[in-house]
Amino acid sequence: MKAVDIKKGNVVEHNNGVYQIRDIERSSPQGRGGNVTFRFTMYSVPGGTKLDLSLRAEDEMKEVDLVRREANFSYKDGEAFVFLDTEDFTPYQLDADVVGEAAGYITESLEGCYVQLIDDAPVALQLPPNVVLEVVDTPPELKGGTATKRPKPAKLSTGLEIMVPEYIVNGEKIYVSTLTGEFNGRV
């Protein structure tokens, strides 16, 4: 596939690695006979390591077939996370290094995840935009401090630590954004 045909979300092979295209910048030269260049921002699959790459319009890249399957978290097998396909119940085992920081958002029977596969092998995990987590440890609300909006630290049931509004108490279930890692409301 030529660089000019690559779109956001495509998965390509580069230097024996697999990358997903996240952003594309196109630059056109001002003078005659100049080449149009494309600057790709891409992240490795698995791992999520960022790579910037510039190519001319006619340069070739090999597209990789990435399949996304909806799956629910089933159980933890040692350090690995096991997800079950929602259609045919195929188990997908992802190592802790593949899951990475997403482990802090995974709770018992979490639904709405997507396992990304290359040649039927699971290589990456995509979480739902928000998850419900329980606050297990946060300091009590300061009396008389309601006029100001001060966040306070809170430890969640998965071990994740985030900042929450002062009115949140221990035992409360909250929405947490998996994209930003921030408090996103009460349940």
Backbone torsions as a table, in degrees:
resi	resn	phi	psi	omega
1	MET	NA	135.6	-180.0
2	LYS	-77.5	152.4	-178.6
3	ALA	-57.3	-34.2	-179.0
4	VAL	-65.3	-24.3	-177.7
5	ASP	-91.1	-7.9	-176.5
6	ILE	-74.6	136.6	-179.9
7	LYS	-120.0	163.0	175.0
8	LYS	-58.6	138.6	179.2
9	GLY	94.5	-18.8	176.9
10	ASN	-62.4	149.8	176.5
11	VAL	-113.8	126.4	-174.7
12	VAL	-128.3	162.8	176.5
13	GLU	-103.2	134.7	178.4
14	HIS	-148.7	126.3	-179.4
15	ASN	49.7	48.4	179.4
16	ASN	61.4	20.0	175.3
17	GLY	-122.1	161.9	179.8
18	VAL	-111.2	132.7	-175.6
19	TYR	-134.7	145.5	174.7
20	GLN	-104.5	131.6	-179.5
21	ILE	-76.7	124.9	179.3
22	ARG	-107.9	-30.4	-178.1
23	ASP	-151.3	147.3	-179.1
24	ILE	-133.7	129.2	172.9
25	GLU	-115.8	133.0	-179.9
26	ARG	-109.4	130.0	176.7
27	SER	-124.3	128.8	179.6
28	SER	-106.0	133.6	178.9
29	PRO	-71.2	155.5	179.9
30	GLN	-85.1	-32.9	-176.1
31	GLY	-85.3	168.3	178.6
32	ARG	-71.7	144.6	173.6
33	GLY	77.8	4.5	179.4
34	GLY	-77.8	156.9	-179.6
35	ASN	-95.4	139.7	173.2
36	VAL	-73.9	133.0	178.2
37	THR	-118.7	151.8	178.5
38	PHE	-120.6	133.1	176.4
39	ARG	-109.8	116.5	-177.5
40	PHE	-102.1	132.8	169.0
41	THR	-103.2	119.0	-175.9
42	MET	-136.6	155.3	-177.5
43	TYR	-123.6	139.1	-177.7
44	SER	-68.5	146.3	176.2
45	VAL	-123.0	116.3	-6.3
46	PRO	-80.3	177.0	173.9
47	GLY	111.5	-43.9	178.8
48	GLY	76.1	24.0	177.5
49	THR	-76.1	129.9	-176.4
50	LYS	-77.7	141.7	176.2
51	LEU	-141.6	131.5	173.8
52	ASP	-103.8	134.5	-176.6
53	LEU	-139.9	132.7	176.5
54	SER	-110.4	133.3	-180.0
55	LEU	-136.3	153.4	171.7
56	ARG	-80.9	161.2	-175.2
57	ALA	-56.7	-33.1	-176.1
58	GLU	-90.2	-6.7	179.1
59	ASP	-64.6	146.5	-176.3
60	GLU	-101.7	145.2	171.1
61	MET	-136.9	147.1	179.9
62	LYS	-91.1	125.3	178.3
63	GLU	-82.1	139.8	178.8
64	VAL	-109.1	139.7	-179.9
65	ASP	-82.9	109.7	178.9
66	LEU	-106.3	126.5	-179.7
67	VAL	-108.1	134.5	175.7
68	ARG	-107.6	126.3	179.3
69	ARG	-121.6	130.4	177.4
70	GLU	-71.0	134.6	-176.7
71	ALA	-148.2	155.0	176.6
72	ASN	-112.9	145.3	177.5
73	PHE	-67.3	133.0	-178.2
74	SER	-107.5	-59.8	-178.4
75	TYR	-162.5	170.4	177.7
76	LYS	-106.2	128.8	179.6
77	ASP	-111.9	92.3	-173.6
78	GLY	68.0	-119.6	177.6
79	GLU	-92.2	-9.7	-176.5
80	ALA	-88.9	151.0	177.3
81	PHE	-106.4	133.7	-179.3
82	VAL	-112.9	125.4	178.5
83	PHE	-114.9	144.6	177.9
84	LEU	-108.9	131.3	176.3
85	ASP	-59.2	134.9	-177.0
86	THR	-73.9	-18.7	-179.7
87	GLU	-93.2	-54.5	-174.3
88	ASP	-114.5	7.9	175.7
89	PHE	60.6	26.7	174.1
90	THR	-67.6	129.4	177.0
91	PRO	-81.2	134.9	175.8
92	TYR	-117.2	121.6	-179.4
93	GLN	-103.3	122.2	179.7
94	LEU	-116.2	127.5	178.8
95	ASP	-69.1	158.8	-178.3
96	ALA	-58.5	-35.3	-179.7
97	ASP	-70.7	-27.2	175.9
98	VAL	-74.0	-42.2	-179.8
99	VAL	-69.2	-39.8	176.2
100	GLY	60.5	-134.7	-177.0
101	GLU	-68.3	-16.9	178.9
102	ALA	-63.0	-18.3	-179.5
103	ALA	-57.9	-30.5	179.9
104	GLY	-69.3	-10.4	-179.8
105	TYR	-107.9	-5.0	-174.2
106	ILE	-89.0	122.1	178.2
107	THR	-120.8	169.5	179.5
108	GLU	-55.0	130.6	179.3
109	SER	54.3	38.8	175.8
110	LEU	-64.6	130.5	-179.1
111	GLU	-111.6	163.7	175.0
112	GLY	84.6	17.1	177.3
113	CYS	-87.2	160.2	173.4
114	TYR	-127.0	127.6	174.6
115	VAL	-96.9	129.9	179.5
116	GLN	-97.6	130.7	-174.7
117	LEU	-120.1	140.4	169.4
118	ILE	-124.9	122.3	-175.9
119	ASP	52.4	45.9	178.5
120	ASP	64.2	10.2	177.8
121	ALA	-105.9	127.6	180.0
122	PRO	-69.0	128.7	-176.7
123	VAL	-123.2	-18.0	-177.6
124	ALA	-158.0	162.8	-178.8
125	LEU	-127.1	136.2	174.7
126	GLN	-118.7	120.8	-178.0
127	LEU	-86.6	160.8	171.8
128	PRO	-65.6	160.1	-176.2
129	PRO	-62.2	-31.9	179.2
130	ASN	-134.3	146.3	174.5
131	VAL	-129.1	157.0	177.4
132	VAL	-99.0	124.0	178.7
133	LEU	-129.5	153.7	-179.8
134	GLU	-99.0	137.7	176.1
135	VAL	-79.6	122.2	-179.1
136	VAL	-105.9	-23.6	-180.0
137	ASP	-153.5	115.5	175.6
138	THR	-150.9	144.5	179.9
139	PRO	-64.0	154.6	179.6
140	PRO	-67.9	158.9	179.1
141	GLU	-68.7	138.7	177.1
142	LEU	-78.8	128.1	178.6
143	LYS	-68.6	139.0	178.8
144	GLY	80.2	-0.3	-178.2
145	GLY	-97.3	16.9	-174.6
146	THR	-77.1	-15.5	-179.0
147	ALA	-72.2	-25.0	178.8
148	THR	-107.1	152.2	-179.1
149	LYS	-103.6	84.1	-178.8
150	ARG	-103.9	127.0	175.4
151	PRO	-79.1	158.1	176.8
152	LYS	-134.4	156.7	-179.6
153	PRO	-73.8	147.9	177.3
154	ALA	-142.4	135.1	175.1
155	LYS	-96.4	132.9	-176.6
156	LEU	-102.4	168.5	-173.7
157	SER	-59.0	-23.1	-179.9
158	THR	-92.8	-1.3	-177.7
159	GLY	97.7	-9.9	179.0
160	LEU	-67.4	141.9	176.2
161	GLU	-118.6	128.1	179.2
162	ILE	-137.5	172.2	174.6
163	MET	-95.4	135.8	-179.5
164	VAL	-129.4	161.2	175.3
165	PRO	-63.8	158.3	-175.7
166	GLU	-59.7	-29.9	-174.5
167	TYR	-76.7	-7.5	179.5
168	ILE	-75.2	136.4	-177.8
169	VAL	-122.3	166.1	177.5
170	ASN	-57.9	141.7	177.9
171	GLY	88.7	-9.8	-178.5
172	GLU	-80.1	143.6	177.1
173	LYS	-97.6	134.1	-177.4
174	ILE	-131.9	159.0	172.4
175	TYR	-88.2	135.9	176.7
176	VAL	-125.6	130.5	178.3
177	SER	-73.2	127.3	177.7
178	THR	-79.7	-14.4	179.9
179	LEU	-83.0	-41.1	-176.4
180	THR	-109.4	-18.7	-177.1
181	GLY	75.8	21.3	-176.8
182	GLU	-109.3	158.1	173.2
183	PHE	-57.0	136.4	-176.7
184	ASN	-132.3	18.0	175.9
185	GLY	122.4	167.3	176.6
186	ARG	-85.5	156.4	176.2
187	VAL	-83.1	NA	NA
